Amino acid sequence: MDFPSKLLENAVNEVAQLPGIGKRTALRLVLFLLQQPSDQTMALSNSLLALRNDIKYCRSCHTISDNELCEICSNPSRDHATICVVEDIRDVMALENTQLYKGIYHVLGGKISPIDGIGPGQLNIKSLVEKVRNSKVNELIFALSSTMEGDTTNFYIYRQIKDCEIITSTIARGIAVGDELQYADEVTLGRSLLHRVPFDKEFKDL
C-alpha cells in the first residue's frame, strides 16, 4: 500500500497493530479521525494517554481501577468471604452485568498456557493463594473459560489451596466447552453462577 504522506503511513501502521484491525481498516479509521474537528481528535488522544499513564490495578483483586482499591473491593456491602476467580477485566464486567453476584473478584491476568510460555509465575496466583490462607474466605469460585488452559489453571490453583477449609466451586457448564466467558449472554452467565458446583466434583467428573 503506497501512502502520499509518511505521517499518514505511520498513523496507519500504529492503528493496524490493534487486534482485528488490518491495514485497510486502519486507513479508514485514520482518515475518519483526520476529517474530524481537531478538538475531538485531541480528546481521543488525551483519553488514551491518561489511560496509559494514570490507570491503576487494584492492590487486592488486580482489576483495572482509578484508585489503589477498586470500587468492588472497597464496597463494604459486598461479600468479601466469597471470591470469584476470573481471567481478566472483561470477565469482571460480564459477571457484574448479571447483577447476581455479590462477592468480590480475583483477576489472574491470563491462563496457564505452556505453549504460549505462560506459567503460574506470570499470573496473579501467588497473591490469591496468600489471600485464601490469610483471610476469612469461605468460598472460591472458579469462573475461567471452559478450555483446556482454563481447566489446567483451575486445577493448579485447587492443588495450592486444597488443604484450606473453604468451599471450591466452578460455574455450571451452561457455558459451552471452548467458549470465552466474556461472550456468554447475561442470562446464561447468571444461571451458571447460581448453579455452580463443587470444584472437586467437577474435576472427578471429567
N, C-alpha and C positions, 0 to 999 in steps of 0.2 A: 504494500500500500504506500503510494507516494504522497507526501504531505507538502503543501505550499509553505508551511511555516514550521520551524524547529520547535517553537513554543507549543504549537498545536500538537505536534508529534509527541513531545514529552508528556503533555497532559493526557493524551490518549493512552500512551504506554502505561502511565500510572493507574488510570481508571481500569484498564484491561487486566490489572493484577487482581481485581476483586473477583470473588467466586462467581462463576456462571456468566461472567462478562467477557465477550470476545472483542476483537478489535473494532468490528463494525458497530456493535452496540456502544462501545466506549466512545467512538467518534460521534455517534448520535447524541449521547449524553453531554459530551464536552461542547458540541455546537449549540445544544439547547441552553447550557449554562452561559455560554458566550453571548447569547441573544437576550438573556435576562438582564434586568436592571443591576447595576454594579453592587448596590447595597444588598440585594437578595443573594448574589453570589458570595459576597463577603460574609453575610450571616451564616451561610452554609460552611464556609471555610473556618470561620471563628468557632462555630459549634464543634467542628471536628478537632480543632486544635485544643479547645477546652476539654473535650472528651479524652484526648490523648494525654494531656498534661495534668488534669485535675481529678480524673477518675480514681476511686479508691476501691479496695477489696475488703469486705467485712472481715475483721480480725477473728470473728467467731466461726462464720459459715463459709467465708471465701466468695460470696456472691458479689457482684458489682454494686457499689454503693457510693453515695455522695459523702458519707461520713465513715468514721472508723468502725462504727457498729451500724449495720443496716436496720431499716425500719422494722423488719420482721423480728430480728434477734433482740431489738431494744423494746419490743412491744410486750408489756407485762401480761397482757390478756392471752398471749399465745401459750400453748402447752410446750414448755421447754424440756419436758421429760420425754417427748417424742421427736425423734429426728428422722427426716426423710432424706435418704442419700440419692443425689442426682448427679448427672454428668456436668451440666453447665447452666448458665443463667436462663437459657431458653426453656429448660425443663422447669425451673422455678416459676417462670411466668406462666407456663402451660398449666401447672398444678394450681397456682393461685387463681387462675381464671375459672376453675371449677367451683371455687368458693366453698369447698367441702373440707379442706384440710386445715386444721387449726394448730398444728405443731410447728416446728422450725425445720430448717434445712441444713444440709452439708453438701457443698459443691466440690466435687472431686477435681474438676478441670479436665476430664477426659476419662478414658477407659484403658485398662491394661491391654496392650496390643504389641506383643514381641515383634511381629512382622514390621511394625512401624517404629520400632525402637522405643516404645513407651512401656516403662516398667513401673512398679509401685512407687519408686523413688521420685518419679516425675509428677505424681499425683498427690492430692491433699489427703492421703490416707493416714499418715502418722498422727496428724492433729485430730482426726476422727477417732482413732483408737484411744488417744490420750483423753479425749472428751468423754468417751464411754467409760473409761476406767476411773476417771477423776470427778465426774459429775453425776448428778442424780438422774440418770437416763433409764427410762422404763422400757422403751421400745425403739428399735432401729428398723426403719422401713427401707428396703432396697427398691429403688424406683429407676434403675438403669434400663436402657433399651434391651429388648429380648433378642440379643445377638450373642454369638459365641464370646465376644470380647466383654459384653455386659455380664454374662453369666460367670466368666472367669474372674472378673473384678469382684462381683458379689461374693463368690466363694472364697477369694483371697481375704477379703475383709472379715467374712464369717469365721475363718480359721483364726484370725487375730483376736477375736473377741468372744469366741465360743465358750470360754471359761467364765465369762461375766454373767451375772444373774440378771439378764434382760431378755425381753422378747425380741426375736428377729423375725421379720415378716417380709414378704415381697408382694408387690401389687399383683392382682389377679391377672391371668393371661388373657384378659379381654383385649389386651394389646397384642396384636398378632406377632408371632415369632419373626424377627428380622425387621420389624417396624421401629422407627425412631419415635421416642416419646413425644417430641415436640410437634409431630404431625398428626397425633391422635386427636379425634374430636373431643370436646369437653365432656360430653355425656359418658362416652366410653372410658375416658380417663378418670372421671369421678367415680364411676362404678368399680373400676379397678382398685382405686384407693379404698373404697368402702368394703370391698370383698377381698382384701388382701389375705394371704395365707401364711402360716409359719414358714420361715425360710428353710429350715432343716427338712420339713416335709416336702417342700418343692424340690429340694436337691435330691432327696431319696426317690422321688417320682420320675426323675429324668432318666 
